[in-house]
Amino acid sequence: MFALPAVVTQAQAPGVLRQLLQAWPAQDVPRLDASGVQQFDSSTLAVLLACAREAQRRGAVLAIDGLPQRLNTLAQVYGVADFLGLSNSN
């Protein structure tokens, strides 16, 4: 499982995504721990979407644990929550 850092904004997003994809073994089920994310913006959703697309490309489904409610709400507003496997109650 890869734990997202406390801050994932536009400045950090490319590096976070690069680290995430490098640390992601091909055989593992992709799982992210978002419980520590405290500061985020729409770039965080871009990172999550890129991970979900990569998982899909590998024939897997991305699992996101501990997503902050405000980030879940942002995903709902942007219309990407279903693709990310998120529910309204997350």
C-alpha positions as CSV (number, residue, x, y, z in Angstrom):
1,M,0.0,0.0,0.0
2,F,1.3,3.5,-0.8
3,A,0.5,6.3,1.6
4,L,-0.2,9.6,0.1
5,P,1.6,12.5,1.7
6,A,-0.1,15.2,3.8
7,V,0.2,17.8,1.0
8,V,-0.8,16.9,-2.5
9,T,-1.4,20.1,-4.4
10,Q,-0.4,21.3,-7.9
11,A,3.3,21.7,-6.9
12,Q,3.6,18.2,-5.4
13,A,1.3,16.2,-7.7
14,P,3.8,15.3,-10.5
15,G,6.4,14.0,-8.0
16,V,3.8,12.1,-6.0
17,L,2.5,10.4,-9.1
18,R,6.0,9.6,-10.3
19,Q,6.9,8.1,-6.9
20,L,3.6,6.2,-6.7
21,L,4.0,4.6,-10.2
22,Q,7.6,3.7,-9.5
23,A,6.7,2.0,-6.2
24,W,3.8,0.1,-7.6
25,P,4.7,-3.5,-8.2
26,A,3.1,-5.0,-11.3
27,Q,1.7,-8.0,-9.4
28,D,0.1,-6.2,-6.5
29,V,-3.4,-4.9,-6.2
30,P,-3.1,-1.1,-6.3
31,R,-4.1,0.3,-2.9
32,L,-3.7,3.9,-1.7
33,D,-3.9,5.2,1.8
34,A,-5.2,8.7,1.6
35,S,-5.9,9.1,5.4
36,G,-3.0,11.4,5.9
37,V,-3.9,13.9,3.2
38,Q,-4.6,17.2,4.8
39,Q,-4.0,19.8,2.1
40,F,-5.2,19.1,-1.5
41,D,-6.7,20.6,-4.6
42,S,-8.0,19.3,-7.9
43,S,-4.5,18.1,-8.7
44,T,-4.9,15.4,-6.1
45,L,-7.9,14.1,-8.1
46,A,-5.7,14.1,-11.2
47,V,-3.2,11.9,-9.3
48,L,-5.9,9.5,-8.3
49,L,-7.4,9.4,-11.8
50,A,-4.0,8.6,-13.3
51,C,-3.6,5.8,-10.8
52,A,-7.0,4.5,-11.6
53,R,-6.3,4.5,-15.3
54,E,-3.0,2.7,-14.7
55,A,-4.8,0.1,-12.6
56,Q,-7.3,-0.3,-15.3
57,R,-4.5,-0.7,-17.9
58,R,-3.1,-3.5,-15.7
59,G,-6.4,-5.2,-15.4
60,A,-6.9,-4.2,-11.8
61,V,-9.1,-1.9,-9.8
62,L,-7.7,0.9,-7.6
63,A,-8.6,0.8,-4.0
64,I,-8.5,4.1,-2.0
65,D,-8.6,3.9,1.8
66,G,-9.2,6.8,4.2
67,L,-10.1,9.5,1.6
68,P,-10.9,12.7,3.5
69,Q,-14.6,13.6,3.1
70,R,-13.9,17.0,1.5
71,L,-11.8,15.2,-1.2
72,N,-14.5,12.7,-1.7
73,T,-17.0,15.6,-2.1
74,L,-14.6,17.2,-4.6
75,A,-14.6,14.0,-6.6
76,Q,-18.4,13.9,-6.5
77,V,-18.6,17.5,-7.8
78,Y,-16.1,16.8,-10.6
79,G,-18.1,13.7,-11.6
80,V,-15.1,11.3,-11.1
81,A,-16.2,9.5,-7.9
82,D,-17.7,6.5,-9.7
83,F,-14.5,6.0,-11.8
84,L,-12.5,6.1,-8.6
85,G,-14.8,3.6,-6.9
86,L,-15.9,6.1,-4.2
87,S,-19.3,6.3,-2.6
88,N,-21.2,9.3,-1.2
89,S,-20.6,8.0,2.3
90,N,-16.8,7.6,2.2
